[in-house]
Amino acid sequence: MADRPKPPEDITPDDFYLKWIPEQAAANPDEASKIKDINAVIQVVITGEGGGEYYMELAGGEIKTNKGKADAPKLTITQAIEDWKAINAGTLNPQMAFMSGKIKISGDMTLAMKLGSIMGG
């Protein structure tokens, strides 16, 4: 199995959520089968300078991303911009970041665990 593609190290949250994720989803339709049974809205909050709020809508194997606050997310993930960058660069393990309190998760923990296993963090 191939490694999950890594975004460029200097990518901004805007480019990551609004461009890179949709491009990866379009370029890798086989990956859609991993999320086909997930119907949820996931809010991502990145704190600190350069951060922002984004949400992802997963439904029927498709993913749509937007900037801002979702009306009723099933899951909210909050992290500092530095930790977000380290996770994307592959220098910080997402599970270790959660266990050490660098990532805060609220909402559907079963969904969080399912996403963690899908993303191979």
Backbone bond lengths (Angstrom), bond angles and torsions (degrees), N, CA, C in turn:
res aa  C-N    CA-C-N  psi(-1)  N-CA   C-N-CA  omega(-1)  CA-C   N-CA-C  phi
1 M - - - 1.459 - - 1.531 109.31 -
2 A 1.295 115.98 135.28 1.466 120.96 -177.99 1.522 110.69 -74.25
3 D 1.323 114.79 151.20 1.462 119.63 175.47 1.515 109.18 -68.99
4 R 1.323 114.81 150.88 1.454 120.40 175.95 1.524 108.19 -63.89
5 P 1.345 117.34 132.94 1.473 119.00 179.57 1.528 110.89 -59.40
6 K 1.321 115.11 142.40 1.464 119.83 178.76 1.520 109.09 -100.78
7 P 1.322 116.13 136.89 1.470 118.98 176.21 1.528 109.91 -71.24
8 P 1.320 117.02 162.25 1.468 119.58 175.80 1.534 110.36 -57.75
9 E 1.327 116.16 144.90 1.471 120.14 -176.57 1.519 113.55 -60.85
10 D 1.339 117.57 -30.10 1.462 120.16 -176.51 1.532 112.71 -96.04
11 I 1.322 117.28 15.45 1.463 120.52 -177.65 1.531 110.48 -66.78
12 T 1.317 115.32 142.44 1.465 120.39 177.07 1.524 108.98 -91.12
13 P 1.328 118.21 158.76 1.459 118.99 175.40 1.535 112.35 -55.92
14 D 1.349 118.08 -39.93 1.469 120.30 177.75 1.522 110.90 -56.85
15 D 1.343 116.17 -50.87 1.461 119.66 -179.03 1.525 111.85 -65.18
16 F 1.330 116.48 -37.11 1.463 120.45 -179.58 1.527 111.27 -63.90
17 Y 1.327 116.37 -54.14 1.469 119.67 -174.92 1.522 113.47 -77.52
18 L 1.318 117.79 -36.26 1.461 120.10 -173.59 1.529 113.99 -92.34
19 K 1.332 117.64 -19.83 1.472 120.49 -179.17 1.525 112.47 -122.35
20 W 1.349 116.90 -55.11 1.457 120.86 -170.68 1.532 112.12 -65.12
21 I 1.324 118.29 -48.35 1.471 119.93 -179.68 1.532 110.99 -61.07
22 P 1.342 120.07 -49.59 1.474 118.68 177.84 1.535 113.06 -60.17
23 E 1.338 117.35 -38.09 1.468 120.20 178.41 1.520 111.10 -64.82
24 Q 1.332 117.46 -41.94 1.461 121.09 178.88 1.534 111.10 -65.76
25 A 1.324 116.15 -39.98 1.466 119.97 178.61 1.524 110.46 -62.83
26 A 1.327 117.40 -41.66 1.470 121.44 179.85 1.525 111.41 -69.28
27 A 1.331 117.01 -35.63 1.463 121.39 -176.85 1.524 113.41 -80.47
28 N 1.331 117.43 -16.60 1.465 121.63 -176.17 1.526 111.30 -129.27
29 P 1.335 117.95 67.29 1.473 119.61 -176.52 1.529 113.34 -61.23
30 D 1.330 117.68 -25.22 1.473 119.78 178.25 1.526 111.19 -63.90
31 E 1.325 116.32 -30.28 1.468 120.51 179.29 1.532 111.22 -67.57
32 A 1.326 116.96 -24.96 1.469 120.87 -179.31 1.520 111.41 -60.24
33 S 1.335 117.12 -29.26 1.466 119.50 -179.96 1.524 111.72 -62.11
34 K 1.328 117.09 -24.90 1.461 120.55 179.70 1.524 112.32 -70.99
35 I 1.343 117.37 -24.81 1.464 119.74 -177.58 1.526 112.58 -112.70
36 K 1.336 117.36 7.73 1.473 119.56 -173.84 1.523 113.39 -61.72
37 D 1.323 118.14 -25.90 1.466 120.90 -179.79 1.524 113.37 -93.96
38 I 1.322 116.76 3.51 1.473 120.22 -179.86 1.520 109.27 -101.71
39 N 1.311 115.54 122.51 1.458 122.19 174.25 1.521 106.24 -123.44
40 A 1.322 115.42 99.25 1.458 119.10 -174.59 1.519 110.71 -160.00
41 V 1.319 114.01 157.37 1.462 121.39 171.92 1.521 106.63 -109.07
42 I 1.331 115.59 129.43 1.456 122.00 -177.69 1.521 108.58 -119.03
43 Q 1.315 115.56 123.18 1.460 122.33 178.57 1.521 108.33 -94.00
44 V 1.329 116.60 136.48 1.461 122.07 176.10 1.531 107.17 -122.62
45 V 1.331 115.54 126.11 1.461 121.46 178.10 1.525 107.25 -117.85
46 I 1.330 115.85 120.21 1.457 121.46 178.99 1.520 107.10 -113.32
47 T 1.330 115.35 115.31 1.454 120.50 -175.50 1.522 111.10 -91.70
48 G 1.313 116.03 157.85 1.456 121.81 177.89 1.521 111.27 99.52
49 E 1.314 115.21 171.76 1.457 121.49 -177.60 1.523 110.47 -63.66
50 G 1.326 115.79 125.70 1.461 121.00 -178.24 1.514 113.32 94.12
51 G 1.324 116.77 -3.55 1.460 120.76 179.63 1.518 111.43 -82.12
52 G 1.319 115.83 -160.45 1.449 120.76 -179.92 1.517 110.64 166.18
53 E 1.320 115.30 -175.30 1.463 121.22 178.40 1.518 108.90 -119.40
54 Y 1.323 115.33 134.21 1.460 122.70 -177.25 1.518 108.31 -139.87
55 Y 1.324 115.72 158.03 1.457 117.69 171.93 1.512 110.00 -142.07
56 M 1.328 112.53 151.56 1.456 121.23 -179.51 1.522 108.10 -119.95
57 E 1.321 115.41 132.57 1.459 121.28 176.27 1.525 107.57 -107.09
58 L 1.323 116.14 116.19 1.455 121.79 178.26 1.517 108.17 -106.56
59 A 1.328 116.37 126.91 1.465 120.85 179.29 1.528 109.16 -158.84
60 G 1.324 116.12 125.98 1.452 121.37 174.49 1.510 114.40 58.10
61 G 1.324 118.09 32.73 1.450 121.30 179.21 1.511 113.93 84.47
62 E 1.331 117.28 3.08 1.466 121.04 178.02 1.519 109.22 -109.64
63 I 1.320 114.49 153.15 1.459 120.14 178.41 1.521 108.79 -130.85
64 K 1.323 114.64 130.66 1.465 121.20 175.42 1.522 106.61 -121.03
65 T 1.322 115.77 140.73 1.459 120.03 -179.06 1.520 110.17 -122.34
66 N 1.306 115.13 147.30 1.465 121.29 179.61 1.516 109.56 -146.12
67 K 1.324 115.66 160.15 1.456 121.36 174.77 1.525 107.74 -97.71
68 G 1.323 116.03 141.74 1.455 120.96 177.11 1.514 112.04 119.24
69 K 1.335 114.75 -162.26 1.463 121.52 -178.57 1.518 109.94 -101.84
70 A 1.320 115.66 133.81 1.458 121.28 175.13 1.523 108.31 -80.01
71 D 1.334 115.91 151.54 1.464 120.12 -179.80 1.526 112.64 -65.87
72 A 1.323 117.44 -48.93 1.463 120.16 -176.27 1.529 110.35 -144.38
73 P 1.345 117.44 73.40 1.463 118.71 -179.14 1.532 111.77 -67.94
74 K 1.331 116.04 145.77 1.463 121.29 174.91 1.518 110.46 -79.59
75 L 1.345 115.39 -23.10 1.452 121.16 -174.51 1.524 108.27 -147.19
76 T 1.326 116.40 138.20 1.463 121.26 175.07 1.514 108.34 -125.53
77 I 1.345 115.25 129.06 1.461 122.31 179.62 1.528 107.21 -116.66
78 T 1.341 116.33 123.85 1.461 121.55 -178.82 1.521 108.95 -120.95
79 Q 1.341 115.80 133.21 1.458 120.38 178.99 1.528 109.53 -156.64
80 A 1.313 115.67 157.77 1.468 121.26 177.31 1.522 109.23 -76.62
81 I 1.312 116.30 151.90 1.470 121.81 -179.66 1.529 111.17 -55.91
82 E 1.328 118.30 -39.26 1.467 121.08 -179.42 1.522 110.92 -61.80
83 D 1.339 116.83 -42.30 1.461 120.48 -179.86 1.523 110.81 -70.91
84 W 1.325 117.03 -38.04 1.466 121.58 176.92 1.525 109.90 -58.51
85 K 1.350 116.27 -45.73 1.470 120.93 179.08 1.526 111.27 -63.29
86 A 1.322 117.04 -42.15 1.471 121.00 -179.03 1.530 111.07 -65.36
87 I 1.319 117.40 -39.03 1.466 120.69 177.65 1.529 109.74 -64.56
88 N 1.320 117.53 -46.22 1.461 120.85 178.71 1.521 112.29 -62.63
89 A 1.321 117.64 -34.34 1.466 121.78 179.86 1.530 112.00 -77.60
90 G 1.345 115.63 -12.54 1.457 119.56 -179.82 1.516 113.68 85.06
91 T 1.333 117.77 11.57 1.460 120.83 -179.67 1.530 112.73 -96.69
92 L 1.333 116.93 -6.49 1.457 121.60 177.24 1.523 108.15 -132.78
93 N 1.320 116.35 122.16 1.455 122.20 179.47 1.533 108.63 -75.09
94 P 1.344 117.97 128.03 1.468 120.16 -177.84 1.535 113.88 -58.43
95 Q 1.339 117.29 -39.78 1.467 119.60 179.19 1.525 111.08 -65.96
96 M 1.330 116.63 -40.55 1.468 119.58 178.20 1.531 110.36 -67.00
97 A 1.334 116.30 -37.40 1.465 120.15 177.62 1.525 110.45 -62.16
98 F 1.336 116.43 -40.46 1.468 120.24 178.10 1.525 110.40 -66.11
99 M 1.335 116.23 -46.92 1.465 120.25 -177.52 1.535 111.73 -62.85
100 S 1.334 116.93 -30.53 1.460 119.81 -179.11 1.531 112.59 -92.44
101 G 1.343 116.64 4.26 1.457 120.46 176.23 1.518 115.06 84.73
102 K 1.331 117.43 7.70 1.467 120.00 179.15 1.526 111.86 -78.19
103 I 1.316 115.70 -22.67 1.466 121.42 174.04 1.517 106.88 -118.57
104 K 1.313 116.35 129.78 1.468 121.90 176.52 1.526 107.56 -108.30
105 I 1.313 115.61 133.18 1.456 121.03 -179.65 1.516 108.39 -124.79
106 S 1.332 115.78 132.13 1.460 119.83 174.16 1.520 108.13 -131.94
107 G 1.316 114.72 148.69 1.458 119.29 -179.02 1.513 110.92 109.25
108 D 1.315 116.34 -141.74 1.461 124.75 -172.87 1.537 110.85 -75.51
109 M 1.329 115.96 98.06 1.466 120.33 -178.23 1.532 111.75 -68.46
110 T 1.308 118.15 -28.90 1.468 120.61 176.52 1.527 109.56 -63.40
111 L 1.315 116.46 -42.36 1.464 121.42 176.51 1.526 109.97 -62.69
112 A 1.321 117.57 -42.34 1.470 121.51 178.88 1.526 110.86 -59.38
113 M 1.322 116.92 -43.75 1.464 120.19 -179.96 1.521 111.36 -67.42
114 K 1.321 116.77 -38.72 1.459 121.08 178.51 1.534 110.06 -63.69
115 L 1.323 117.23 -44.66 1.463 120.67 178.32 1.519 111.36 -63.97
116 G 1.321 116.95 -39.28 1.465 120.96 178.43 1.510 111.43 -60.25
117 S 1.338 117.51 -42.03 1.459 119.68 -179.84 1.517 111.49 -71.68
118 I 1.340 117.96 -34.55 1.460 121.63 178.56 1.527 110.28 -66.09
119 M 1.338 116.21 -44.06 1.457 120.51 -175.27 1.530 111.83 -78.67
120 G 1.308 116.51 -11.17 1.454 119.51 176.15 1.503 114.58 67.45
121 G 1.334 115.67 32.43 1.446 120.45 -176.56 1.432 115.87 -71.11
